[in-house]
Amino acid sequence: MSFKDRLKEKRLEANLTQVQLAEKVSVSTRTIQNYEMGSRKPTKYEIVERIAKVLDTTPEYLLGQSGMLVVAAHEKGGSKAARDIDELVSEVTGMFAGGSLSEDALDGAMKALNDAYWIAKAKNKKYTPKKYRDGGAQK
């Protein structure tokens, strides 16, 4: 089940309209609509926390393991990192779509790949010439 499905499920369980949820979370109705259509996902953990609180659930339930990794990547490394992790998660999920791994094993594989991504990113930074670090500012 994806974020959009979990969000809609919990919103309906709480007997809230999209407008009511948006008001309680302090986001636009359009944002909630986009989340439920799957055309956008939250990029800030803070927003997911507010939605979860209003819907009496947890951010982890709403996002799932893969969504948590993407949001964490966005907060840690910006939108490019979030896209990279989202793509990585999609590929890993696709590899095991046949159901040969349990949910816990799949989550573990995604976490391991996420960790490997950040380690590789840190190592690559070491080898970037100084003139290209920090947006090109030379010291």
C-alpha positions, 0 to 999 in steps of 0.5 A: 500500500502506498502513501496516497492509499494510506492517507486516504484510508486514514482520512476516511476513517477519521470522517474528514474531507480533504478540506477539513484535513488541510485546515487541521494540518495547515496546508492547502486543500490542493496539497492534500488532493495532490498527495491522495492522487499520488502526483506529489509526496511530502518532502518535509517530515514535519508535515507528515507528523502533523497529518499523522497526528490529526489522523491518529496514526504514525508517520511511519505508517503513512509513509512506509519504510521507503517513504521514510527514506525518501523524506529523510534524504530530502531533508539531508541532501535536498531534492536531488538526493530525494529523487536518487533515493526514490529511484533506488527504492523503486528499483529495489522494490521492482526487483523483488516484486515477485514476493520472494522477500518478506516485508522486513527483508525488503525494508532491510535491503532498502535501508542497506542501499540507502546507507550505501548511497550516503557512504558513497556520496560522502566518499565522492565528496572527498575526491571533489576538487576544492574549487568545485566544492561549496558551489564553486567558492574558492578559499 
